[in-house]
Amino acid sequence: MKFNSETLVTHLEQQLLPVYLISGDEPLLTAEATDAVRAKARAAGFTERETHFMERGGDWNDVRASANNLSLFAERRIVEIRMPTAKPGNTGSAAIVALLQAPDPDRVLLITASKLDRDAQASEWVRAVETHGALVQVWPVEASRLVGWLRVRAKRLRLSIDDDALEIVAERTEGNLLAADQELQKLRMMVRADRVTAEAVLASVADSARYDVFQLGECALSGDTARALRMIEGLRAEGVEPTLVLWSLSKSVRDLWGALHSPGGRAPAWRRQTAALDQAKQRAPKLHFGRLTARATRADRMIKGRESGDAWDEMALLAMDICARPVMALPRSVVK
């Protein structure tokens, strides 16, 4: 049988198999899948647990002997085998297959390993796991699904949070699910309001000076070029994360696009933001949204080290573009 980290939960509500192999390189989801199997096994009476860390050169004969030995009090056991890679070698593969071919109703075998490559998935020991139990493959959450993933986690924590706030968390953590989950946990403890806003998130992750991150996009929309550039320089001097600055500028572009093409959409939360959008609408004929998006993408790539250049300078250029005061054209390779 095969499951992913989401379908595993539904499966465990119905049954417990003799063996589970949990494979993946996403620490949070791998740990949660492992915890879910352990919890199900404990609820089924498997109260004893033994763990084997099988680094290179580990003794697989010891694993086999230990797993086959009956407990002194004949308690049902969870036998865990933790492997740093998905390649146990010939000895390890033979040991796992032998354990599976000698089933024990008082034993649940729980194996964890890194992501399985194509060869590992076709190996004899993995096929044996699928025959006698389940292979659980843990996949990373794609960037396009991260806000939705965070929304589900927040709901699970009974945390009511705006989508704008979730976008900030996603930008700050850059796909690190463990860090993202910890951020939500922190917000749940720190923010006492009925609903968590983007401003509250910024306040929780930084000192008061970083409130300007939230105001930066509003400033750019209003067309105040000099003040927007001062804000960017000040935020840079304060050591603010560039991902937050880019989020604010990118959001201003999205808000303006939405105001122009979806006039019946969600209204801005603040009167000042409404006034800034009204000012930006007057400049809209001078703006090229494809180029604004390309500039933001270029800055994002610089932040992540995927393109040479200074991301802060690129964000300053983006702010000036939003203000309809462009001073430098985009490279021809990125102009759309």
N, C-alpha and C positions, 0 to 999 in steps of 0.2 A: 504494500500500500504506500501511497505517496500523499503527503500533506504539505501545506505551507504554514507559516506561523498563525495565520488567521483561521484556516479550516481545522487546525489541530484542536482549537478550543471546542469547537462543535463536536468533533470526534470524541474527545475525552469525556464529554457529558454523557456519552452513550456506552463506552467500553474502554477497557485497558488491555493493551496487547503485551505479549511477553518481551518484546524488544523495541526500542526506539533509537534511531540514529538521527541526531540533530546536527545539521551541517550548515555553516554560514559564517560570514565575516562581519556581521552586524552585532556587536556585543550586547546591546540592550535586548533586542528581539530574541537572540539566541538564549540569553539568560532567562527571559520570561518563558520561552517555550520549555526550557529545562525545568524551571520551577513548576510549570503547569503539570508536567508528567509526574514530578515528585509528589505534588499535592494530591493528584488522583491516586497514585500508588499508596500513599499514606492513608487516604480515606478508605482504600480497599484492604487495609490491614498489613501493608508492607512497612513495618515500623523500624526495621533495622536497615542501616545503610553503610556500605563500604565503598571506598573510592580508590581507584588506581590511576596514577598519573603516568602515562606511557610516553616518556621522552625517548629519544633515540637510544637504543641499547637496553630498553626496559625488559624485564623478565616476564614474558608472556606465559611461561609455564607456571609461574607463581599466580598469575591471574586465573588461569584455568583451575588450578588446585584450590584456590580460595573460593572461587565462584561455585565449585562443585561440593565444597565442604558444607555439611549441615551445621547450623548454629547450635550452640550448647543447649539453648532453650527452644530450638526448632522454630524460631521466629521467621516470618517472611521477610525477605530482604530486597533492597534496591542495590544492585551492583553497578556502579558507575565506572566507565572507562573513558578517561579524558585524553584525547590525542591532539598534539599541536598541529598535525597535518592530517590529511585524509589518506595517507599512505602508510599503513601499519607494517608493510613488508610481508614477505612470504610467511614468516613465523606468526606474526600478528594476525594475518588473514586466516591462516589455518586454525589458530586458537579461537577466533570469533566464530568461524563456521562450525567448529566442534562444539562450542557452547550452544549454538542454536540447534544443532542436530540432537542434542541431549536436553530437551526442554525440562524445566523444573517448575512446577506450579507455585512453588514458594519463592520464586526469584523473578524479578523484573530487571532486564538488562537495559541500561541507559548509556548510550555512547555519544560523545560530543566530539566534533572535529571541525576543521576549517572547511571552506567551500570545496565541494567536490568538482574536480575537473571531469572532462569526458571519459578519460581512461578509468578514473576512480569509480564513476557511476556504472561502468561496465564490468567492474571487478567482481570476483566470485563472492567476496564477503559482503559487499553492498547488495548484490542480488539476493543473498541469503537473508539479509535483514528485511528486504522488501517481501520476501516469501513468508517469513515467520512473524513479521511485525510491520514497522512503518519507518519510512524515510521522511524526515521533516526537513525541507530545504527552506532556509531563511534568506529572504532577498532584501536588499536595501530598499528604502522608500525613495522613489524618484522625486526629483525636485518639484515637478508639476503636481505631485500628490502630497507634498509635505504639509501644506496648510490644512488640507482635509484630514490628514493623519493627526495633526495637532488638535484639530477641532474635536475629533473622537476622543483623544486622550483627555482634553479639558472637560468634556462632558462626563467622562468616567470619574474625574476628580470633583465633579459638581462645581466646576468653575465656569461662570458665564463670561465669555470674552469676545470682544469684537474681532472681525476678520482683519482689520488693520493692525490690531495688536498681535494677532497670530503671524502676520507677515513679518513683523519686526523680529519676533522670536525665531522664525524660519531663517531670516537674513543673518541674524547674529550667530546662530549655531551652525549655519552652512552645511546642513545635512547630517550633523552629528546628533543622532537620535537620543543618545544618553544625555548630552548636554541640553537638548531641547526639552526632554522630560523633566530634568532637574529644574529648568527655568519655570516650567508650569507648576512644579511643586512649590517653588519659592514664591511665585505669584499667589498661589492659594493661601500661603501663610501670611504674606505681607500686605496684600491688598484687601481692604475691608469693605470696599464699595460693592454694590449689588452686581455691577458689571465692570469688567476690566477693560479699560480703553487703551489706545496706543500711547497716550500721554502717561498713563499709569505704568505701562511697561517701561518706557524710557526713564521714568523716575525711579523705578526699582532696580535698574541695571546700571545706573550712573549717578554722579553727583548733580547738583542743581544746574550747573553750567550746561549740561547736556540737554536741558529743555530746549535749547536753541535748535537742536536737530529737528524737533517737531515743527518749529516755526520757520525753518529754512525754506521748505517747499512753499509755504504760504508767502514768504518774502519774494521768492522767485516769481510766483504767479502774479504778485502785485506789480512786478516790473522794477523793483528797487534794486538795481544792479549793484551799486556800491555797498549797500547793507548786506546783500547776499554774499558778496565776496568777503566782506569783513567777518561774517558768520563762519564761512568755510575756513578761513585762516585761523579764527579763534578756536574752532572745534579741532582743527589739526593740532594747534598748540596745546590744547587740553588733553590730547591723546585719545580722542574719541575714535571708536572703531569706524573705519571708512565705510563699512557695509551699512551702517545706520545712516550716514550722510547720503549715500547713494539711494537708499530706500526712500528717504524723504523727497529727494529730487525726482526720482522715478514715479513716486506716488502723485506728485503734483502734475506730471505729464498725463498720467492715467486719469486723474480727476478732471483735468481740462478736456481730455478726449471724451470722457463720459458726459460732461456737461454740454458739450457740443452735439453729441450724437444720441444721447439718452436723456433728454431734458426732464423726463418723468422719473428718473432714477433716484437713488438715495440722496437726500439733501445733506450738505456739509453740516458738521456738528457745531461749528462756531460761526457767529455773525461775521467776524473778521475774515474767515475763510471764504464765506460767500462773497464778500466784497472783493477779495483777491481774485476769485474766479471770474467775477464780472469784469475786472480790469483785464484779465488774461484773454477773455473772449474778444475784447476789442483788438487785441494784438494777434489773434488766431490766424487771420489771413497771411500774416508774415511768417508763420511758423511752418516748418516741414516736419511732421510727426515721425516720418520714417527716419529722418536724420537724427531727431532727438532720441529715438529708440536705439539707433545705431551707436550714438555717442554714449548712452547709458550702458549698452552692452560692452562697448570698448573699455569703459571704466571698470566694469565688473571683471572683465578678463585681466585687467591690470592688477586689481586687488588680489585676485587668485593666482597671480604669477604666470598666467597663460599668455600674456602679451607684454612686451617691454613698454616702459613709459611710467610716468608718475600719475597714479590714480587721482590724487588730490588736484593736480593741474587739470586733468581731464574733467573732473567734476566741476571745477570752476568754469571751464569752457561750457559745460552743460548748463550751468546756472545762467550764464550770459546768453546762451541760445534760447533758453526759456523766456528770458527777459527781452528777447528779440534784439539783442545787441551782439550778434556773433562777431568774433574777432579772428577766428581761425577755422578754415574749412576742414572737414574730415578727410582722411586719406582716401584716394579714389577707390581703393580696394574695398572700403566699407560703405561708401555712399550708395544709397538705394534710390 
